[in-house]
Amino acid sequence: MALAKNKLDRILKVRTLQLGLVRAEEARANERFAGEVSLRNRIAQLTNDIAPTPSIGQGLSMIAAAHLRERLQRSAEAADGRMRAAEQVAALAAEKTREAKRDQSAIEKLLARAEADAALRAIRALEAAPPSRKIRHDPC
């Protein structure tokens, strides 16, 4: 039974390492998502800042502002796409983390069950053992 316990210990170590790696991947995905949200919000703010203002004789600046708004709109659409993709990656990473934690918990439960079974077997072996009472000297 010691062989099974050693095997479970090794599997637990591997699952714990895998859980750490998956958690790190999830953290990177969440950071990327937060960065994409921040970029999208910044682009939206820039678009609002370039809103046309009523002024006479500034046709060239209106054309430049319209061109800049168009480019910002394209950037906003691209940022939305990247944000949705990052959100999906973050959700997938979160699911992988849950699966890895579930696997690690299952191994921990198997290990605890194996230890409990070993303790129960040891108790039963002691109960089944013949009484071994050694008399060290002759009765008086």
C-alpha positions in Angstrom: 0.0 0.0 0.0 3.0 2.3 0.5 3.5 2.1 -3.3 0.1 3.5 -3.9 0.6 6.2 -1.4 3.9 7.2 -3.0 2.2 7.2 -6.4 -0.6 9.4 -5.1 2.0 11.7 -3.6 3.7 12.1 -6.9 0.4 12.6 -8.7 -0.5 15.3 -6.1 2.8 17.1 -6.7 2.2 17.1 -10.5 -1.4 18.3 -10.1 -0.3 21.0 -7.7 2.3 22.2 -10.2 -0.3 22.1 -13.0 -2.7 24.1 -10.9 0.0 26.8 -10.3 0.7 27.0 -14.0 -3.0 27.2 -14.9 -3.5 29.9 -12.3 -0.6 31.9 -13.7 -2.1 31.6 -17.2 -5.5 32.8 -15.9 -3.8 35.8 -14.2 -2.1 36.7 -17.5 -5.4 36.3 -19.4 -7.2 38.5 -16.9 -4.4 41.2 -17.1 -4.7 41.1 -20.9 -8.5 41.5 -20.7 -8.1 44.4 -18.3 -5.6 46.0 -20.7 -7.9 45.7 -23.6 -10.8 47.2 -21.6 -8.6 50.1 -20.6 -7.5 50.6 -24.2 -11.1 50.5 -25.5 -12.1 53.1 -22.8 -9.2 55.3 -23.7 -10.2 55.2 -27.4 -13.8 56.1 -26.6 -12.6 59.0 -24.5 -10.4 60.2 -27.3 -13.3 59.9 -29.7 -15.5 62.0 -27.4 -12.8 64.6 -27.0 -12.6 65.2 -30.8 -16.3 65.9 -31.1 -16.9 68.8 -33.5 -17.3 72.2 -32.0 -19.3 75.0 -33.8 -16.8 77.4 -35.2 -16.7 79.4 -38.4 -13.8 79.2 -40.9 -12.2 76.0 -39.6 -13.2 73.7 -42.4 -9.7 72.1 -42.5 -9.7 71.3 -38.8 -13.2 69.8 -39.2 -11.9 67.5 -42.0 -8.9 66.5 -39.9 -11.1 65.8 -36.9 -13.4 63.7 -39.0 -10.5 61.8 -40.4 -9.2 61.3 -36.9 -12.6 60.2 -35.6 -12.9 57.7 -38.4 -9.5 56.2 -37.5 -10.4 56.1 -33.9 -13.7 54.4 -34.8 -11.7 51.7 -36.6 -9.4 51.4 -33.7 -12.4 51.1 -31.3 -13.9 48.3 -33.4 -10.5 46.5 -33.4 -10.2 47.0 -29.6 -13.7 45.6 -29.1 -12.8 42.5 -31.1 -9.6 42.1 -29.1 -11.5 42.7 -25.9 -14.0 40.0 -26.7 -11.3 37.6 -27.6 -9.4 38.4 -24.4 -12.6 37.9 -22.5 -13.1 34.4 -24.0 -9.5 33.5 -23.3 -10.0 34.6 -19.7 -13.2 32.6 -19.3 -11.4 29.6 -20.8 -8.5 30.0 -18.4 -10.9 30.3 -15.5 -12.5 27.0 -16.5 -9.1 25.3 -16.8 -8.3 26.6 -13.4 -11.5 25.1 -12.0 -10.7 21.8 -13.7 -7.2 21.7 -12.3 -8.4 22.5 -8.8 -11.0 19.8 -9.1 -8.3 17.3 -10.2 -6.0 18.3 -7.3 -8.9 18.0 -4.8 -9.7 14.6 -6.1 -6.1 13.4 -5.6 -6.1 14.9 -2.1 -9.3 13.0 -1.3 -7.8 9.8 -2.6 -4.7 10.4 -0.6 -6.7 11.0 2.6 -8.8 7.9 1.9 -5.6 5.8 1.4 -4.2 7.1 4.7 -7.5 6.4 6.5 -7.6 2.9 5.0 -4.0 2.3 6.1 -4.8 3.4 9.6 -7.9 1.2 9.7 -5.8 -1.8 8.5 -3.2 -1.1 11.2 -5.9 -1.0 13.9 -7.4 -4.3 12.7 -4.0 -5.9 12.5 -3.4 -4.9 16.2 -6.9 -6.2 17.1 -6.3 -9.5 15.4 -2.8 -10.0 16.8 -2.5 -12.4 19.7 -1.9 -10.9 23.0 1.8 -10.8 23.6 2.3 -10.3 27.3 5.8 -11.2 28.3 6.4 -12.1 31.9 9.9 -10.9 32.8 10.2 -12.8 36.0 8.8 -15.8 37.7 5.6 -15.3 39.8 6.3 -14.7 43.4 
